[in-house]
Amino acid sequence: MIIAEWMIYIMLGVEVINLCLLLGLLYVFRGLYKNVKSKFTMGLIFFASAFLLKSIVIIITASLHIFFPELHMYDGPPVMFLVNIIECIGLSIFLKNIWE
C-alpha cells in the first residue's frame, strides 16, 4: 500500500516537530543530570535519545522517499501517520510537564 504524497509531507513536518521537542527534553534532562546525577535522570536521557534516533531515521527515510520516489522506501501503512501524531502530542505534554 502506497502512502499518499501529502501524508508523507505531514509526517515529515510532524517528525521535525518531534525532533525539536526531543532536543528540548534532552536539554532539560541534561540540566537535571548536572544537578542530581541520578540513575533515573540518566534513564530519561537514554529514553529521549532513543526517540531522537527514531525521529532522525524517519526524517531521512521520508526525505529519501520525497527526493527519490523510485526507491519506494516509505511504503508503510498510514497507521504510521497516526502514530507520529500521537507521539507528537505525548512528547508535547511530557515536555510541558517536565519544563514546569
C-alpha positions in Angstrom: 0.0 0.0 0.0 1.5 3.3 -1.0 1.0 6.3 1.3 -0.5 9.4 -0.3 2.2 12.0 -1.0 0.5 14.6 1.3 0.7 12.2 4.2 4.5 12.0 3.8 4.9 15.7 3.9 2.7 16.0 7.0 4.6 13.1 8.6 7.9 14.7 7.8 6.7 18.0 9.4 5.4 16.3 12.5 8.6 14.3 12.8 10.6 17.6 12.7 8.4 18.9 15.5 9.1 15.7 17.4 12.8 16.2 16.9 12.6 19.7 18.3 10.6 18.5 21.3 13.1 15.8 22.0 16.0 18.2 21.8 14.1 20.3 24.4 13.7 17.3 26.6 17.4 16.4 26.3 18.3 20.0 27.2 16.1 19.8 30.4 17.3 16.3 31.3 21.0 17.3 30.9 20.4 20.2 33.3 18.7 17.9 35.7 21.5 15.3 35.5 24.1 18.0 36.2 22.3 18.9 39.4 21.1 15.5 40.6 23.2 12.8 38.9 20.7 10.1 39.4 20.1 6.8 37.5 16.5 8.0 36.8 17.7 11.1 35.1 20.2 9.1 33.1 17.4 6.8 32.1 15.4 9.8 30.9 18.4 10.9 28.8 18.5 7.4 27.2 14.7 7.4 26.7 14.8 10.8 24.8 17.9 9.7 22.8 16.2 6.5 21.6 13.2 8.6 20.3 15.6 11.1 18.8 17.3 8.3 16.9 13.9 7.1 15.7 13.0 10.6 14.5 16.2 11.0 12.6 15.7 7.7 10.8 12.1 8.6 9.9 13.2 12.0 8.6 15.9 10.5 6.5 13.6 7.8 5.1 10.8 10.2 4.4 13.2 12.6 2.7 14.6 9.9 0.6 11.1 9.0 -0.5 10.4 12.6 -1.4 13.6 13.1 -3.4 13.9 9.6 -4.8 10.3 8.2 -5.1 11.5 5.4 -7.3 13.2 3.7 -4.3 9.8 3.0 -2.6 11.4 3.2 0.8 8.4 4.5 2.7 5.5 2.3 1.7 4.4 1.7 5.3 0.8 1.8 6.3 -0.9 5.1 7.0 -1.0 3.9 10.6 2.5 5.4 11.0 0.9 8.8 10.3 -1.4 8.4 13.3 1.5 7.0 15.4 3.6 10.1 14.6 0.7 12.5 15.6 0.1 10.6 18.9 3.8 10.6 19.6 4.0 14.4 19.0 1.1 15.0 21.4 2.6 12.8 24.0 6.0 14.4 23.7 4.4 17.9 23.9 2.6 17.0 27.1 5.8 15.4 28.5 7.9 18.4 27.7 5.3 20.8 29.2 5.2 18.8 32.4 8.9 18.4 32.7 9.6 22.1 32.0 7.5 23.3 34.9 
